[in-house]
């Protein structure tokens, strides 16, 4: 049970990192499209 919880926490962390990268890419894309 504890290992499953640990895996879940790790997955949440990865998703947060991916989400952060996506936001950065989106902001770059918006800036690029606007110019």
Phi and psi in radians as a Rosetta constraint file:
Dihedral C 1 N 2 CA 2 C 2 CIRCULARHARMONIC -1.130 0.35
Dihedral N 2 CA 2 C 2 N 3 CIRCULARHARMONIC -0.642 0.35
Dihedral C 2 N 3 CA 3 C 3 CIRCULARHARMONIC -1.177 0.35
Dihedral N 3 CA 3 C 3 N 4 CIRCULARHARMONIC -0.636 0.35
Dihedral C 3 N 4 CA 4 C 4 CIRCULARHARMONIC -1.137 0.35
Dihedral N 4 CA 4 C 4 N 5 CIRCULARHARMONIC -0.691 0.35
Dihedral C 4 N 5 CA 5 C 5 CIRCULARHARMONIC -1.136 0.35
Dihedral N 5 CA 5 C 5 N 6 CIRCULARHARMONIC -0.689 0.35
Dihedral C 5 N 6 CA 6 C 6 CIRCULARHARMONIC -1.128 0.35
Dihedral N 6 CA 6 C 6 N 7 CIRCULARHARMONIC -0.722 0.35
Dihedral C 6 N 7 CA 7 C 7 CIRCULARHARMONIC -1.114 0.35
Dihedral N 7 CA 7 C 7 N 8 CIRCULARHARMONIC -0.686 0.35
Dihedral C 7 N 8 CA 8 C 8 CIRCULARHARMONIC -1.110 0.35
Dihedral N 8 CA 8 C 8 N 9 CIRCULARHARMONIC -0.757 0.35
Dihedral C 8 N 9 CA 9 C 9 CIRCULARHARMONIC -1.085 0.35
Dihedral N 9 CA 9 C 9 N 10 CIRCULARHARMONIC -0.725 0.35
Dihedral C 9 N 10 CA 10 C 10 CIRCULARHARMONIC -1.110 0.35
Dihedral N 10 CA 10 C 10 N 11 CIRCULARHARMONIC -0.716 0.35
Dihedral C 10 N 11 CA 11 C 11 CIRCULARHARMONIC -1.127 0.35
Dihedral N 11 CA 11 C 11 N 12 CIRCULARHARMONIC -0.740 0.35
Dihedral C 11 N 12 CA 12 C 12 CIRCULARHARMONIC -1.046 0.35
Dihedral N 12 CA 12 C 12 N 13 CIRCULARHARMONIC -0.731 0.35
Dihedral C 12 N 13 CA 13 C 13 CIRCULARHARMONIC -1.103 0.35
Dihedral N 13 CA 13 C 13 N 14 CIRCULARHARMONIC -0.771 0.35
Dihedral C 13 N 14 CA 14 C 14 CIRCULARHARMONIC -1.096 0.35
Dihedral N 14 CA 14 C 14 N 15 CIRCULARHARMONIC -0.741 0.35
Dihedral C 14 N 15 CA 15 C 15 CIRCULARHARMONIC -1.103 0.35
Dihedral N 15 CA 15 C 15 N 16 CIRCULARHARMONIC -0.662 0.35
Dihedral C 15 N 16 CA 16 C 16 CIRCULARHARMONIC -1.139 0.35
Dihedral N 16 CA 16 C 16 N 17 CIRCULARHARMONIC -0.698 0.35
Dihedral C 16 N 17 CA 17 C 17 CIRCULARHARMONIC -1.149 0.35
Dihedral N 17 CA 17 C 17 N 18 CIRCULARHARMONIC -0.772 0.35
Dihedral C 17 N 18 CA 18 C 18 CIRCULARHARMONIC -1.085 0.35
Dihedral N 18 CA 18 C 18 N 19 CIRCULARHARMONIC -0.726 0.35
Dihedral C 18 N 19 CA 19 C 19 CIRCULARHARMONIC -1.085 0.35
Dihedral N 19 CA 19 C 19 N 20 CIRCULARHARMONIC -0.737 0.35
Dihedral C 19 N 20 CA 20 C 20 CIRCULARHARMONIC -1.071 0.35
Dihedral N 20 CA 20 C 20 N 21 CIRCULARHARMONIC -0.776 0.35
Dihedral C 20 N 21 CA 21 C 21 CIRCULARHARMONIC -1.092 0.35
Dihedral N 21 CA 21 C 21 N 22 CIRCULARHARMONIC -0.699 0.35
Dihedral C 21 N 22 CA 22 C 22 CIRCULARHARMONIC -1.111 0.35
Dihedral N 22 CA 22 C 22 N 23 CIRCULARHARMONIC -0.732 0.35
Dihedral C 22 N 23 CA 23 C 23 CIRCULARHARMONIC -1.104 0.35
Dihedral N 23 CA 23 C 23 N 24 CIRCULARHARMONIC -0.719 0.35
Dihedral C 23 N 24 CA 24 C 24 CIRCULARHARMONIC -1.106 0.35
Dihedral N 24 CA 24 C 24 N 25 CIRCULARHARMONIC -0.791 0.35
Dihedral C 24 N 25 CA 25 C 25 CIRCULARHARMONIC -1.108 0.35
Dihedral N 25 CA 25 C 25 N 26 CIRCULARHARMONIC -0.686 0.35
Dihedral C 25 N 26 CA 26 C 26 CIRCULARHARMONIC -1.087 0.35
Dihedral N 26 CA 26 C 26 N 27 CIRCULARHARMONIC -0.781 0.35
Dihedral C 26 N 27 CA 27 C 27 CIRCULARHARMONIC -1.121 0.35
Dihedral N 27 CA 27 C 27 N 28 CIRCULARHARMONIC -0.676 0.35
Dihedral C 27 N 28 CA 28 C 28 CIRCULARHARMONIC -1.118 0.35
Dihedral N 28 CA 28 C 28 N 29 CIRCULARHARMONIC -0.738 0.35
Dihedral C 28 N 29 CA 29 C 29 CIRCULARHARMONIC -1.127 0.35
Dihedral N 29 CA 29 C 29 N 30 CIRCULARHARMONIC -0.727 0.35
Dihedral C 29 N 30 CA 30 C 30 CIRCULARHARMONIC -1.095 0.35
Dihedral N 30 CA 30 C 30 N 31 CIRCULARHARMONIC -0.763 0.35
Dihedral C 30 N 31 CA 31 C 31 CIRCULARHARMONIC -1.118 0.35
Dihedral N 31 CA 31 C 31 N 32 CIRCULARHARMONIC -0.701 0.35
Dihedral C 31 N 32 CA 32 C 32 CIRCULARHARMONIC -1.198 0.35
Dihedral N 32 CA 32 C 32 N 33 CIRCULARHARMONIC -0.698 0.35
Dihedral C 32 N 33 CA 33 C 33 CIRCULARHARMONIC -1.224 0.35
Dihedral N 33 CA 33 C 33 N 34 CIRCULARHARMONIC -0.620 0.35
Dihedral C 33 N 34 CA 34 C 34 CIRCULARHARMONIC -1.210 0.35
Dihedral N 34 CA 34 C 34 N 35 CIRCULARHARMONIC -0.588 0.35
